[in-house]
């Protein structure tokens, strides 16, 4: 299993939100590059990054930050937030981003996801399935829908998507533990057809152990690292056993 330490960016700062609420923004680190390098020093090979401004505005905003991390570390950068076009995907991949995450467009413009997988290959495209009460939310989690998260995942698998990030928004940034029930439902429903990454609520090693025992592809760790409830090096060492 892969551990993805996370850096979310808003107004150029490393921040975390509580349940995706932009009014709860909390700065958690002073320097994004030093933070990324500390993750690399702890043994991380990949990093999960989110352009929160981009997610809200529907366009890339903090581009230099992500390309800096891609250029100045050996980390493979997985990036989401505000990616709404083939052109933006192309630009990010050309800048050294390893994988791009498509969130809102998976629901609102599924053809774009199909086109992206066809053009760039399934290894370059990740679909973010973000849910509140099991229903998919979009536009930086500011809008809700009547689409069930498993239905969206299955539709995207049919479109050729192999990598998914599942976030229970009610857990995100809460340090209350991952939603094991919903993750297991998703894993069971997509068994053998999808690589699932758990996101939201990671607190301690118990969450890492639970995700690995479910056979998940990866786990994203954000606030737990910054608050010290999870030791990144320990999590990585366990994940690769």
Secondary structure, 3 states (H helix, E strand, C coil): CEEEEEEEEECCEEEEEECCEEEEEEEEECCHHHHHHHHHHCCCCEEEEEEHHHHHHCCCCCHHHHHHHHHHCCCEEEEECCCCCHHHHHHHHHCCCCEEEECHHHHHCHHHHHHHHHHHCHHHEEEEEEEECCEEEECCCCEEEEEEHHHHHHHHHHCCCCEEEEEECCCCCCCCCCCHHHHHHHHHHCCCCCEEEEECCCCCHHHHHHHHHCCCCEEEECHHHHHCCCCHHHHHHHHCC
